[in-house]
Amino acid sequence: MSADTYRNPVLNADWSDPDVIRVGDDFYLTASSFGRAPGLPLLHSRDLIGWTLVGHALERLEPAERFAEPRHDCGVWAPSLRHHDDRFWIFWGDPDQGIFQINAPDVRGLWTRPHLLKPGKGLIDPCPLWDEETGEAYLVHAWAKSRSGVKNRLTGHRMHPDGTSLLDEGKVIVDADRIPGWFTLEGPKLYRHDGWFWIFAPAGSVETGWQGAFRSRGFFGPYEEKVVLEQKDTDVNGPHQGGWVRTPSGEDWFLHFQQRGPYGRVVHLQPMRWDDDGWPVLGDDGAPVTEHRRPDLPPQPPAAPATDDDFPGGRYGRQWQWTANPQDGWATQHSGDGLKLACVRSADAHDLRRLASVLTQRLPGMPCAVEVELRLESEEPGARAGLAVLGDAYRWIGLQRGADGSVHLVHRFAEAVADRERDAAHACPAPGGRARLRVEIGAGARCRFSYDVGDGPREAGQVFAATPWRWVGALLGLFALAPAGEGHAGTATFTQFRVRAL
């Protein structure tokens, strides 16, 4: 790869269902966050290649009590990001509650509280459009069959220009049951271009689908359709669902995801042009590109969302999310470095998938080694802390306090069909309650766990193949917990969290 080209994916981790806009010389991207908190990540770029995470738009999911425990396939689905009237806007669908909207004068906040624009079950993937020519505003959304019994169609509304209400009952503007061969139409993004209303929308399911484009002279249709991006003879399966953006020099680009199993939905950048009939052409004549000329934008230093963390003052970086709404006291700020987690008491200590107090970040999409130092400070029998690779199945390595007061290095796992974890290797003493924990993640997200308790590195257990959760790629997790009981159960401290490419 030369200095003039880039390679896909440009975001090699689970930044699911991306949407992108340009404001001046800056590009901004958001993505689905489902049941994790904080939600609605906000990424920034100047060249569409290197991205940094600058914050989250949603501090907590609402209603708070509903998201007090993990709901990995609920919450924030497929948001749309827009800039209008000197404000940033994000619309998203919660499949169990309806369509929400928040806005802010600056992408870094302060964002408004979520406003329920359209209540209902199965309302997903909303996208607004403010027509600058007429002053009219519109909204389009898709349907989740799991909640509504309906799918494969897009519904359109006229919307009040202030984004607070809809002005009609809505009308099906694209019914893909009437289009031969199309199924699971969803994820619409709405635009105005060259006198047409445009809907960019994927179909065919996340692993095997394609990207469609629809156009009409009137918002409510009728729309004509065309497939504009599909796998063809490439190794990029199901390339679809994303956003179109235009650079200051007039170049067009399209960011979309590819489903990669335990790595989740990684993000690709495709060149885009318009053919003689006015239709968009994505990638290499409709096939995704692996390597391509960089966008015509000023050169920028390489950038990527942060992974490493020294936890200065006990604070964790923006890359971390809890598996549900957090509670006060789970992480303690202090004067030094290191993440000090309370050993949260739980009757579900036997199954990490049920715990809200797991701090996570995305599994990197390339082979890497993840390391962290752990010190178990709790004196509570049964208290434990560790480093996990989480999904429908999971495995973790860490430290546990025994009934006799000693601390042991333990390694445990749970299969997808199991309701509790069991040992993946024999426990061994951990003098001083300290350990260096490591997991090497190779091709296919195959994970080899190891540790060092002061007498050199040692491998532990068998190779573990990471698995996704529903809609979510596998996650790296840090946790501290204790059996159910009364009173404070002590803490565990993590330091020097590192991710290194292999």
Secondary structure, DSSP 8 states (H G I E B T S, - for coil): --TTEEES-SB-S---S-EEEEETTEEEEE---BT-BSEEEEEEESSSSS-EEEEEEESS-SSTTTTSS--TTSSBEEEEEEEETTEEEEEEEETTTEEEEEEESSTTS-----EEEEE-TTEEEEEEEE-TTT--EEEEEEE-HHHHS--SEEEEEEE-TTSS-BSS--EEEEEGGGSTT-------EEEEETTEEEEEEEES-TTT-EEEEEEESSTT---EEEEEE--TTSS--S-EEEEEEE-TTS-EEEEEEEE-GGG-EEEEEEEEEE-TTS-EEETBTTB--SEEE--SS-----------B--BTT---TT-EESS---TTSEE--SSBSEEEE-EEETTTT-GGG-S--EEEE--SS-EEEEEEEEE---STT-EEEEEEESSSEEEEEEEE-TTS-EEEEEEEE-TT-SS-EEEEEEEE-GGGEEEEEEEE-GGGEEEEEEESSS--EEEEEEEE---BTTB--EEEEEEEEES-SS---EEEEEEEEEEE-
